Amino acid sequence: MATDYDEVRSDVKESQANSLEELQSANTPDARLVVLELDEADGLDRDAPGGEFIAEELIVHVIPQADDEFTCWSCFLVRHKSQIALERDGHAYCADCQG
């Protein structure tokens, strides 16, 4: 007798049907109610002490491009000159963008 291996086993069918019935009969909250509760919780965070924004200055040290580096015209990453794969119209492209 030939066996259809794509057919769902009977014990799996029963468990899927049971779990669907359980989900449909469960007392799940309404989606709109959940959204309202989340919105209310967000409002509470703003009024809480210590929740104010602090203006903090970010200090970044910028290192200029070295003589043996280039900026890829496609991905705009700074690469070593050994990674130049193509130069066209005065613009260099890295091996990753050409590969």
Biopython code that builds the backbone (N, CA, C, O; Angstrom):
import numpy as np
from Bio.PDB.StructureBuilder import StructureBuilder

atoms = [
    (1, "MET", "N", (0.843, -1.176, 0.000)),
    (1, "MET", "CA", (0.000, 0.000, 0.000)),
    (1, "MET", "C", (0.891, 1.242, 0.000)),
    (1, "MET", "O", (1.855, 1.310, 0.762)),
    (2, "ALA", "N", (0.582, 2.209, -0.834)),
    (2, "ALA", "CA", (1.369, 3.440, -0.949)),
    (2, "ALA", "C", (1.063, 4.373, 0.214)),
    (2, "ALA", "O", (-0.078, 4.469, 0.666)),
    (3, "THR", "N", (2.073, 5.045, 0.682)),
    (3, "THR", "CA", (1.923, 5.973, 1.808)),
    (3, "THR", "C", (2.138, 7.392, 1.317)),
    (3, "THR", "O", (3.131, 7.686, 0.651)),
    (4, "ASP", "N", (1.206, 8.266, 1.650)),
    (4, "ASP", "CA", (1.322, 9.676, 1.294)),
    (4, "ASP", "C", (2.012, 10.402, 2.445)),
    (4, "ASP", "O", (1.395, 10.669, 3.476)),
    (5, "TYR", "N", (3.277, 10.716, 2.268)),
    (5, "TYR", "CA", (4.048, 11.345, 3.337)),
    (5, "TYR", "C", (3.723, 12.824, 3.510)),
    (5, "TYR", "O", (4.092, 13.410, 4.528)),
    (6, "ASP", "N", (3.044, 13.446, 2.546)),
    (6, "ASP", "CA", (2.658, 14.849, 2.659)),
    (6, "ASP", "C", (1.374, 15.032, 3.462)),
    (6, "ASP", "O", (1.064, 16.144, 3.889)),
    (7, "GLU", "N", (0.638, 13.969, 3.665)),
    (7, "GLU", "CA", (-0.615, 14.068, 4.401)),
    (7, "GLU", "C", (-0.337, 14.275, 5.888)),
    (7, "GLU", "O", (0.587, 13.686, 6.448)),
    (8, "VAL", "N", (-1.153, 15.123, 6.516)),
    (8, "VAL", "CA", (-0.985, 15.401, 7.938)),
    (8, "VAL", "C", (-1.442, 14.189, 8.735)),
    (8, "VAL", "O", (-2.493, 13.611, 8.460)),
    (9, "ARG", "N", (-0.636, 13.809, 9.730)),
    (9, "ARG", "CA", (-0.984, 12.658, 10.547)),
    (9, "ARG", "C", (-2.263, 12.946, 11.329)),
    (9, "ARG", "O", (-2.555, 14.101, 11.640)),
    (10, "SER", "N", (-3.022, 11.903, 11.644)),
    (10, "SER", "CA", (-4.310, 12.077, 12.314)),
    (10, "SER", "C", (-4.151, 12.672, 13.712)),
    (10, "SER", "O", (-4.971, 13.496, 14.118)),
    (11, "ASP", "N", (-3.119, 12.277, 14.456)),
    (11, "ASP", "CA", (-2.941, 12.836, 15.802)),
    (11, "ASP", "C", (-2.583, 14.320, 15.747)),
    (11, "ASP", "O", (-2.947, 15.070, 16.652)),
    (12, "VAL", "N", (-1.877, 14.758, 14.702)),
    (12, "VAL", "CA", (-1.551, 16.173, 14.543)),
    (12, "VAL", "C", (-2.803, 16.954, 14.167)),
    (12, "VAL", "O", (-3.004, 18.068, 14.651)),
    (13, "LYS", "N", (-3.657, 16.377, 13.300)),
    (13, "LYS", "CA", (-4.911, 17.034, 12.921)),
    (13, "LYS", "C", (-5.768, 17.298, 14.145)),
    (13, "LYS", "O", (-6.313, 18.390, 14.308)),
    (14, "GLU", "N", (-5.885, 16.297, 15.006)),
    (14, "GLU", "CA", (-6.715, 16.432, 16.202)),
    (14, "GLU", "C", (-6.162, 17.498, 17.135)),
    (14, "GLU", "O", (-6.926, 18.295, 17.679)),
    (15, "SER", "N", (-4.856, 17.528, 17.328)),
    (15, "SER", "CA", (-4.270, 18.520, 18.228)),
    (15, "SER", "C", (-4.397, 19.920, 17.656)),
    (15, "SER", "O", (-4.591, 20.875, 18.409)),
    (16, "GLN", "N", (-4.290, 20.068, 16.308)),
    (16, "GLN", "CA", (-4.472, 21.376, 15.690)),
    (16, "GLN", "C", (-5.915, 21.838, 15.854)),
    (16, "GLN", "O", (-6.150, 23.008, 16.157)),
    (17, "ALA", "N", (-6.871, 20.962, 15.665)),
    (17, "ALA", "CA", (-8.273, 21.330, 15.809)),
    (17, "ALA", "C", (-8.581, 21.696, 17.252)),
    (17, "ALA", "O", (-9.302, 22.660, 17.507)),
    (18, "ASN", "N", (-8.037, 20.931, 18.203)),
    (18, "ASN", "CA", (-8.267, 21.230, 19.612)),
    (18, "ASN", "C", (-7.665, 22.579, 20.000)),
    (18, "ASN", "O", (-8.297, 23.355, 20.716)),
    (19, "SER", "N", (-6.456, 22.861, 19.536)),
    (19, "SER", "CA", (-5.824, 24.122, 19.917)),
    (19, "SER", "C", (-6.555, 25.309, 19.299)),
    (19, "SER", "O", (-6.627, 26.370, 19.920)),
    (20, "LEU", "N", (-7.101, 25.157, 18.086)),
    (20, "LEU", "CA", (-7.861, 26.227, 17.469)),
    (20, "LEU", "C", (-9.137, 26.491, 18.254)),
    (20, "LEU", "O", (-9.501, 27.644, 18.483)),
    (21, "GLU", "N", (-9.815, 25.430, 18.665)),
    (21, "GLU", "CA", (-11.025, 25.592, 19.467)),
    (21, "GLU", "C", (-10.710, 26.256, 20.798)),
    (21, "GLU", "O", (-11.476, 27.096, 21.271)),
    (22, "GLU", "N", (-9.592, 25.887, 21.402)),
    (22, "GLU", "CA", (-9.198, 26.495, 22.677)),
    (22, "GLU", "C", (-8.916, 27.983, 22.502)),
    (22, "GLU", "O", (-9.296, 28.788, 23.351)),
    (23, "LEU", "N", (-8.262, 28.349, 21.423)),
    (23, "LEU", "CA", (-7.963, 29.755, 21.175)),
    (23, "LEU", "C", (-9.233, 30.560, 20.939)),
    (23, "LEU", "O", (-9.363, 31.684, 21.423)),
    (24, "GLN", "N", (-10.165, 29.982, 20.194)),
    (24, "GLN", "CA", (-11.405, 30.697, 19.901)),
    (24, "GLN", "C", (-12.270, 30.854, 21.142)),
    (24, "GLN", "O", (-12.996, 31.840, 21.266)),
    (25, "SER", "N", (-12.206, 29.901, 22.057)),
    (25, "SER", "CA", (-13.042, 29.982, 23.247)),
    (25, "SER", "C", (-12.366, 30.753, 24.388)),
    (25, "SER", "O", (-13.021, 31.093, 25.374)),
    (26, "ALA", "N", (-11.078, 31.028, 24.265)),
    (26, "ALA", "CA", (-10.351, 31.722, 25.329)),
    (26, "ALA", "C", (-10.817, 33.171, 25.433)),
    (26, "ALA", "O", (-11.260, 33.766, 24.451)),
    (27, "ASN", "N", (-10.712, 33.711, 26.607)),
    (27, "ASN", "CA", (-11.081, 35.108, 26.833)),
    (27, "ASN", "C", (-9.880, 35.998, 26.510)),
    (27, "ASN", "O", (-9.073, 36.311, 27.386)),
    (28, "THR", "N", (-9.775, 36.393, 25.259)),
    (28, "THR", "CA", (-8.679, 37.254, 24.841)),
    (28, "THR", "C", (-9.143, 38.696, 24.838)),
    (28, "THR", "O", (-10.294, 38.964, 24.491)),
    (29, "PRO", "N", (-8.283, 39.638, 25.214)),
    (29, "PRO", "CA", (-8.683, 41.042, 25.234)),
    (29, "PRO", "C", (-8.841, 41.581, 23.816)),
    (29, "PRO", "O", (-8.219, 41.094, 22.872)),
    (30, "ASP", "N", (-9.667, 42.569, 23.698)),
    (30, "ASP", "CA", (-9.896, 43.227, 22.417)),
    (30, "ASP", "C", (-8.638, 44.011, 22.042)),
    (30, "ASP", "O", (-8.016, 44.625, 22.909)),
    (31, "ALA", "N", (-8.260, 43.998, 20.770)),
    (31, "ALA", "CA", (-7.037, 44.663, 20.324)),
    (31, "ALA", "C", (-7.082, 46.162, 20.593)),
    (31, "ALA", "O", (-6.065, 46.756, 20.951)),
    (32, "ARG", "N", (-8.249, 46.780, 20.425)),
    (32, "ARG", "CA", (-8.365, 48.219, 20.677)),
    (32, "ARG", "C", (-8.123, 48.532, 22.146)),
    (32, "ARG", "O", (-7.532, 49.562, 22.470)),
    (33, "LEU", "N", (-8.569, 47.662, 23.031)),
    (33, "LEU", "CA", (-8.378, 47.866, 24.455)),
    (33, "LEU", "C", (-6.901, 47.781, 24.826)),
    (33, "LEU", "O", (-6.422, 48.544, 25.665)),
    (34, "VAL", "N", (-6.186, 46.856, 24.203)),
    (34, "VAL", "CA", (-4.755, 46.714, 24.465)),
    (34, "VAL", "C", (-4.011, 47.959, 24.011)),
    (34, "VAL", "O", (-3.112, 48.428, 24.709)),
    (35, "VAL", "N", (-4.372, 48.507, 22.844)),
    (35, "VAL", "CA", (-3.715, 49.708, 22.334)),
    (35, "VAL", "C", (-3.974, 50.883, 23.265)),
    (35, "VAL", "O", (-3.064, 51.665, 23.539)),
    (36, "LEU", "N", (-5.198, 51.016, 23.754)),
    (36, "LEU", "CA", (-5.516, 52.098, 24.684)),
    (36, "LEU", "C", (-4.705, 51.974, 25.967)),
    (36, "LEU", "O", (-4.205, 52.974, 26.483)),
    (37, "GLU", "N", (-4.572, 50.763, 26.481)),
    (37, "GLU", "CA", (-3.788, 50.564, 27.694)),
    (37, "GLU", "C", (-2.322, 50.921, 27.477)),
    (37, "GLU", "O", (-1.689, 51.504, 28.357)),
    (38, "LEU", "N", (-1.782, 50.577, 26.314)),
    (38, "LEU", "CA", (-0.391, 50.909, 26.023)),
    (38, "LEU", "C", (-0.209, 52.415, 25.895)),
    (38, "LEU", "O", (0.791, 52.963, 26.358)),
    (39, "ASP", "N", (-1.175, 53.088, 25.265)),
    (39, "ASP", "CA", (-1.100, 54.543, 25.137)),
    (39, "ASP", "C", (-1.137, 55.212, 26.501)),
    (39, "ASP", "O", (-0.404, 56.172, 26.742)),
    (40, "GLU", "N", (-1.977, 54.718, 27.387)),
    (40, "GLU", "CA", (-2.060, 55.281, 28.732)),
    (40, "GLU", "C", (-0.752, 55.066, 29.485)),
    (40, "GLU", "O", (-0.307, 55.953, 30.214)),
    (41, "ALA", "N", (-0.139, 53.918, 29.321)),
    (41, "ALA", "CA", (1.124, 53.632, 29.994)),
    (41, "ALA", "C", (2.229, 54.545, 29.476)),
    (41, "ALA", "O", (3.096, 54.959, 30.245)),
    (42, "ASP", "N", (2.211, 54.866, 28.177)),
    (42, "ASP", "CA", (3.205, 55.786, 27.628)),
    (42, "ASP", "C", (3.040, 57.175, 28.233)),
    (42, "ASP", "O", (4.031, 57.854, 28.505)),
    (43, "GLY", "N", (1.821, 57.595, 28.443)),
    (43, "GLY", "CA", (1.565, 58.903, 29.039)),
    (43, "GLY", "C", (2.065, 58.986, 30.463)),
    (43, "GLY", "O", (2.503, 60.051, 30.900)),
    (44, "LEU", "N", (2.013, 57.903, 31.190)),
    (44, "LEU", "CA", (2.495, 57.892, 32.560)),
    (44, "LEU", "C", (4.006, 58.062, 32.613)),
    (44, "LEU", "O", (4.526, 58.684, 33.540)),
    (45, "ASP", "N", (4.704, 57.528, 31.649)),
    (45, "ASP", "CA", (6.160, 57.632, 31.635)),
    (45, "ASP", "C", (6.620, 59.077, 31.478)),
    (45, "ASP", "O", (7.641, 59.466, 32.045)),
    (46, "ARG", "N", (5.880, 59.870, 30.719)),
    (46, "ARG", "CA", (6.277, 61.249, 30.478)),
    (46, "ARG", "C", (6.146, 62.096, 31.730)),
    (46, "ARG", "O", (6.945, 63.006, 31.947)),
    (47, "ASP", "N", (5.151, 61.812, 32.555)),
    (47, "ASP", "CA", (4.893, 62.625, 33.725)),
    (47, "ASP", "C", (5.717, 62.200, 34.930)),
    (47, "ASP", "O", (5.738, 62.903, 35.941)),
    (48, "ALA", "N", (6.382, 61.086, 34.841)),
    (48, "ALA", "CA", (7.119, 60.557, 35.983)),
    (48, "ALA", "C", (8.351, 61.416, 36.260)),
    (48, "ALA", "O", (8.965, 61.924, 35.322)),
    (49, "PRO", "N", (8.725, 61.590, 37.538)),
    (49, "PRO", "CA", (9.935, 62.354, 37.833)),
    (49, "PRO", "C", (11.164, 61.633, 37.307)),
    (49, "PRO", "O", (11.251, 60.406, 37.349)),
    (50, "GLY", "N", (12.093, 62.403, 36.822)),
    (50, "GLY", "CA", (13.304, 61.817, 36.257)),
    (50, "GLY", "C", (13.128, 61.417, 34.811)),
    (50, "GLY", "O", (14.060, 60.874, 34.219)),
    (51, "GLY", "N", (11.975, 61.662, 34.217)),
    (51, "GLY", "CA", (11.723, 61.278, 32.840)),
    (51, "GLY", "C", (12.017, 62.384, 31.852)),
    (51, "GLY", "O", (11.742, 62.236, 30.661)),
    (52, "GLU", "N", (12.576, 63.505, 32.328)),
    (52, "GLU", "CA", (12.839, 64.615, 31.422)),
    (52, "GLU", "C", (14.066, 64.312, 30.562)),
    (52, "GLU", "O", (14.899, 63.471, 30.900)),
    (53, "PHE", "N", (14.145, 65.021, 29.451)),
    (53, "PHE", "CA", (15.255, 64.827, 28.534)),
    (53, "PHE", "C", (16.445, 65.660, 28.993)),
    (53, "PHE", "O", (16.282, 66.784, 29.467)),
    (54, "ILE", "N", (17.621, 65.108, 28.851)),
    (54, "ILE", "CA", (18.832, 65.799, 29.245)),
    (54, "ILE", "C", (19.594, 66.148, 27.971)),
    (54, "ILE", "O", (19.901, 65.279, 27.156)),
    (55, "ALA", "N", (19.892, 67.433, 27.817)),
    (55, "ALA", "CA", (20.663, 67.870, 26.658)),
    (55, "ALA", "C", (22.131, 67.576, 26.949)),
    (55, "ALA", "O", (22.757, 68.238, 27.777)),
    (56, "GLU", "N", (22.663, 66.584, 26.263)),
    (56, "GLU", "CA", (24.033, 66.167, 26.499)),
    (56, "GLU", "C", (24.818, 66.309, 25.212)),
    (56, "GLU", "O", (24.363, 65.890, 24.148)),
    (57, "GLU", "N", (25.995, 66.901, 25.310)),
    (57, "GLU", "CA", (26.813, 67.110, 24.125)),
    (57, "GLU", "C", (27.611, 65.848, 23.812)),
    (57, "GLU", "O", (28.240, 65.261, 24.693)),
    (58, "LEU", "N", (27.576, 65.447, 22.567)),
    (58, "LEU", "CA", (28.304, 64.267, 22.128)),
    (58, "LEU", "C", (29.619, 64.713, 21.502)),
    (58, "LEU", "O", (29.638, 65.550, 20.600)),
    (59, "ILE", "N", (30.697, 64.156, 21.984)),
    (59, "ILE", "CA", (32.013, 64.528, 21.475)),
    (59, "ILE", "C", (32.531, 63.382, 20.610)),
    (59, "ILE", "O", (32.664, 62.248, 21.070)),
    (60, "VAL", "N", (32.820, 63.703, 19.345)),
    (60, "VAL", "CA", (33.319, 62.715, 18.396)),
    (60, "VAL", "C", (34.620, 63.240, 17.811)),
    (60, "VAL", "O", (34.686, 64.378, 17.344)),
    (61, "HIS", "N", (35.641, 62.419, 17.838)),
    (61, "HIS", "CA", (36.921, 62.797, 17.256)),
    (61, "HIS", "C", (36.934, 62.316, 15.809)),
    (61, "HIS", "O", (36.841, 61.118, 15.543)),
    (62, "VAL", "N", (37.051, 63.256, 14.880)),
    (62, "VAL", "CA", (37.057, 62.935, 13.459)),
    (62, "VAL", "C", (38.499, 62.830, 12.999)),
    (62, "VAL", "O", (39.298, 63.748, 13.181)),
    (63, "ILE", "N", (38.815, 61.692, 12.399)),
    (63, "ILE", "CA", (40.164, 61.464, 11.892)),
    (63, "ILE", "C", (40.131, 61.688, 10.387)),
    (63, "ILE", "O", (39.346, 61.041, 9.694)),
    (64, "PRO", "N", (40.955, 62.581, 9.864)),
    (64, "PRO", "CA", (40.928, 62.840, 8.418)),
    (64, "PRO", "C", (41.399, 61.618, 7.626)),
    (64, "PRO", "O", (42.137, 60.766, 8.122)),
    (65, "GLN", "N", (40.944, 61.573, 6.387)),
    (65, "GLN", "CA", (41.306, 60.457, 5.515)),
    (65, "GLN", "C", (42.814, 60.490, 5.242)),
    (65, "GLN", "O", (43.373, 61.543, 4.937)),
    (66, "ALA", "N", (43.461, 59.333, 5.356)),
    (66, "ALA", "CA", (44.905, 59.234, 5.140)),
    (66, "ALA", "C", (45.216, 59.202, 3.648)),
    (66, "ALA", "O", (44.327, 59.037, 2.813)),
    (67, "ASP", "N", (46.496, 59.364, 3.334)),
    (67, "ASP", "CA", (46.922, 59.366, 1.929)),
    (67, "ASP", "C", (46.738, 58.009, 1.270)),
    (67, "ASP", "O", (46.561, 57.934, 0.054)),
    (68, "ASP", "N", (46.777, 56.922, 2.061)),
    (68, "ASP", "CA", (46.648, 55.584, 1.485)),
    (68, "ASP", "C", (45.218, 55.069, 1.577)),
    (68, "ASP", "O", (45.000, 53.859, 1.514)),
    (69, "GLU", "N", (44.248, 55.951, 1.724)),
    (69, "GLU", "CA", (42.835, 55.575, 1.811)),
    (69, "GLU", "C", (42.036, 56.286, 0.727)),
    (69, "GLU", "O", (42.461, 57.308, 0.187)),
    (70, "PHE", "N", (40.875, 55.725, 0.421)),
    (70, "PHE", "CA", (39.953, 56.341, -0.533)),
    (70, "PHE", "C", (38.532, 56.116, -0.046)),
    (70, "PHE", "O", (38.278, 55.232, 0.772)),
    (71, "THR", "N", (37.621, 56.910, -0.546)),
    (71, "THR", "CA", (36.210, 56.743, -0.219)),
    (71, "THR", "C", (35.523, 56.127, -1.425)),
    (71, "THR", "O", (35.566, 56.677, -2.526)),
    (72, "CYS", "N", (34.888, 54.982, -1.210)),
    (72, "CYS", "CA", (34.185, 54.304, -2.299)),
    (72, "CYS", "C", (33.011, 55.163, -2.750)),
    (72, "CYS", "O", (32.259, 55.677, -1.922)),
    (73, "TRP", "N", (32.855, 55.317, -4.049)),
    (73, "TRP", "CA", (31.804, 56.160, -4.603)),
    (73, "TRP", "C", (30.436, 55.484, -4.530)),
    (73, "TRP", "O", (29.415, 56.142, -4.731)),
    (74, "SER", "N", (30.399, 54.194, -4.250)),
    (74, "SER", "CA", (29.139, 53.461, -4.187)),
    (74, "SER", "C", (28.633, 53.318, -2.757)),
    (74, "SER", "O", (27.482, 53.655, -2.476)),
    (75, "CYS", "N", (29.474, 52.823, -1.847)),
    (75, "CYS", "CA", (29.031, 52.581, -0.468)),
    (75, "CYS", "C", (29.474, 53.683, 0.489)),
    (75, "CYS", "O", (29.031, 53.721, 1.637)),
    (76, "PHE", "N", (30.351, 54.587, 0.023)),
    (76, "PHE", "CA", (30.836, 55.737, 0.787)),
    (76, "PHE", "C", (31.610, 55.352, 2.039)),
    (76, "PHE", "O", (31.674, 56.128, 2.992)),
    (77, "LEU", "N", (32.197, 54.162, 2.045)),
    (77, "LEU", "CA", (33.054, 53.749, 3.142)),
    (77, "LEU", "C", (34.498, 54.100, 2.812)),
    (77, "LEU", "O", (34.907, 54.056, 1.652)),
    (78, "VAL", "N", (35.262, 54.447, 3.835)),
    (78, "VAL", "CA", (36.674, 54.735, 3.642)),
    (78, "VAL", "C", (37.418, 53.409, 3.666)),
    (78, "VAL", "O", (37.314, 52.644, 4.625)),
    (79, "ARG", "N", (38.164, 53.146, 2.611)),
    (79, "ARG", "CA", (38.876, 51.876, 2.445)),
    (79, "ARG", "C", (40.352, 52.150, 2.169)),
    (79, "ARG", "O", (40.735, 53.270, 1.830)),
    (80, "HIS", "N", (41.171, 51.115, 2.319)),
    (80, "HIS", "CA", (42.581, 51.200, 1.953)),
    (80, "HIS", "C", (42.684, 51.137, 0.434)),
    (80, "HIS", "O", (41.866, 50.497, -0.227)),
    (81, "LYS", "N", (43.688, 51.800, -0.106)),
    (81, "LYS", "CA", (43.830, 51.861, -1.574)),
    (81, "LYS", "C", (44.008, 50.486, -2.214)),
    (81, "LYS", "O", (43.767, 50.325, -3.410)),
    (82, "SER", "N", (44.428, 49.492, -1.426)),
    (82, "SER", "CA", (44.585, 48.151, -1.981)),
    (82, "SER", "C", (43.235, 47.523, -2.325)),
    (82, "SER", "O", (43.196, 46.508, -3.020)),
    (83, "GLN", "N", (42.140, 48.095, -1.860)),
    (83, "GLN", "CA", (40.808, 47.552, -2.126)),
    (83, "GLN", "C", (40.119, 48.220, -3.314)),
    (83, "GLN", "O", (38.942, 47.964, -3.566)),
    (84, "ILE", "N", (40.829, 49.059, -4.034)),
    (84, "ILE", "CA", (40.249, 49.680, -5.227)),
    (84, "ILE", "C", (40.077, 48.608, -6.301)),
    (84, "ILE", "O", (41.040, 47.946, -6.687)),
    (85, "ALA", "N", (38.858, 48.446, -6.776)),
    (85, "ALA", "CA", (38.585, 47.460, -7.817)),
    (85, "ALA", "C", (38.401, 48.128, -9.174)),
    (85, "ALA", "O", (38.692, 47.530, -10.210)),
    (86, "LEU", "N", (37.913, 49.380, -9.167)),
    (86, "LEU", "CA", (37.611, 50.060, -10.420)),
    (86, "LEU", "C", (37.695, 51.554, -10.199)),
    (86, "LEU", "O", (37.251, 52.063, -9.170)),
    (87, "GLU", "N", (38.259, 52.252, -11.156)),
    (87, "GLU", "CA", (38.247, 53.716, -11.142)),
    (87, "GLU", "C", (37.614, 54.172, -12.443)),
    (87, "GLU", "O", (38.068, 53.829, -13.535)),
    (88, "ARG", "N", (36.559, 54.951, -12.300)),
    (88, "ARG", "CA", (35.825, 55.418, -13.474)),
    (88, "ARG", "C", (35.451, 56.891, -13.268)),
    (88, "ARG", "O", (34.884, 57.240, -12.232)),
    (89, "ASP", "N", (35.754, 57.740, -14.220)),
    (89, "ASP", "CA", (35.431, 59.166, -14.189)),
    (89, "ASP", "C", (35.965, 59.839, -12.926)),
    (89, "ASP", "O", (35.312, 60.721, -12.369)),
    (90, "GLY", "N", (37.137, 59.431, -12.479)),
    (90, "GLY", "CA", (37.752, 60.030, -11.305)),
    (90, "GLY", "C", (37.189, 59.533, -9.989)),
    (90, "GLY", "O", (37.557, 60.051, -8.934)),
    (91, "HIS", "N", (36.310, 58.545, -10.018)),
    (91, "HIS", "CA", (35.727, 57.989, -8.807)),
    (91, "HIS", "C", (36.189, 56.535, -8.640)),
    (91, "HIS", "O", (36.226, 55.764, -9.599)),
    (92, "ALA", "N", (36.540, 56.184, -7.396)),
    (92, "ALA", "CA", (37.035, 54.841, -7.104)),
    (92, "ALA", "C", (35.918, 54.010, -6.474)),
    (92, "ALA", "O", (35.101, 54.517, -5.707)),
    (93, "TYR", "N", (35.903, 52.723, -6.817)),
    (93, "TYR", "CA", (34.929, 51.772, -6.288)),
    (93, "TYR", "C", (35.673, 50.631, -5.616)),
    (93, "TYR", "O", (36.673, 50.148, -6.146)),
    (94, "CYS", "N", (35.197, 50.194, -4.452)),
    (94, "CYS", "CA", (35.875, 49.132, -3.705)),
    (94, "CYS", "C", (35.539, 47.759, -4.275)),
    (94, "CYS", "O", (34.619, 47.605, -5.079)),
    (95, "ALA", "N", (36.308, 46.769, -3.838)),
    (95, "ALA", "CA", (36.124, 45.398, -4.319)),
    (95, "ALA", "C", (34.765, 44.834, -3.908)),
    (95, "ALA", "O", (34.183, 44.036, -4.643)),
    (96, "ASP", "N", (34.255, 45.236, -2.752)),
    (96, "ASP", "CA", (32.943, 44.732, -2.311)),
    (96, "ASP", "C", (31.821, 45.220, -3.218)),
    (96, "ASP", "O", (30.890, 44.469, -3.508)),
    (97, "CYS", "N", (31.898, 46.461, -3.666)),
    (97, "CYS", "CA", (30.829, 47.003, -4.511)),
    (97, "CYS", "C", (30.945, 46.514, -5.949)),
    (97, "CYS", "O", (29.936, 46.442, -6.651)),
    (98, "GLN", "N", (32.124, 46.183, -6.396)),
    (98, "GLN", "CA", (32.303, 45.684, -7.753)),
    (98, "GLN", "C", (32.173, 44.192, -7.837)),
    (98, "GLN", "O", (31.933, 43.663, -8.922)),
    (99, "GLY", "N", (32.325, 43.474, -6.717)),
    (99, "GLY", "CA", (32.322, 42.016, -6.711)),
    (99, "GLY", "C", (30.972, 41.483, -6.755)),
    (99, "GLY", "O", (30.788, 40.266, -6.756)),
]
sb = StructureBuilder()
sb.init_structure("model")
sb.init_model(0)
sb.init_chain("A")
sb.init_seg("    ")
for serial, (resi, resn, name, xyz) in enumerate(atoms, 1):
    if name == "N":
        sb.init_residue(resn, " ", resi, " ")
    sb.init_atom(name, np.array(xyz, "f"), 0.0, 1.0, " ", f" {name:<3s}", serial, name[0])
structure = sb.get_structure()
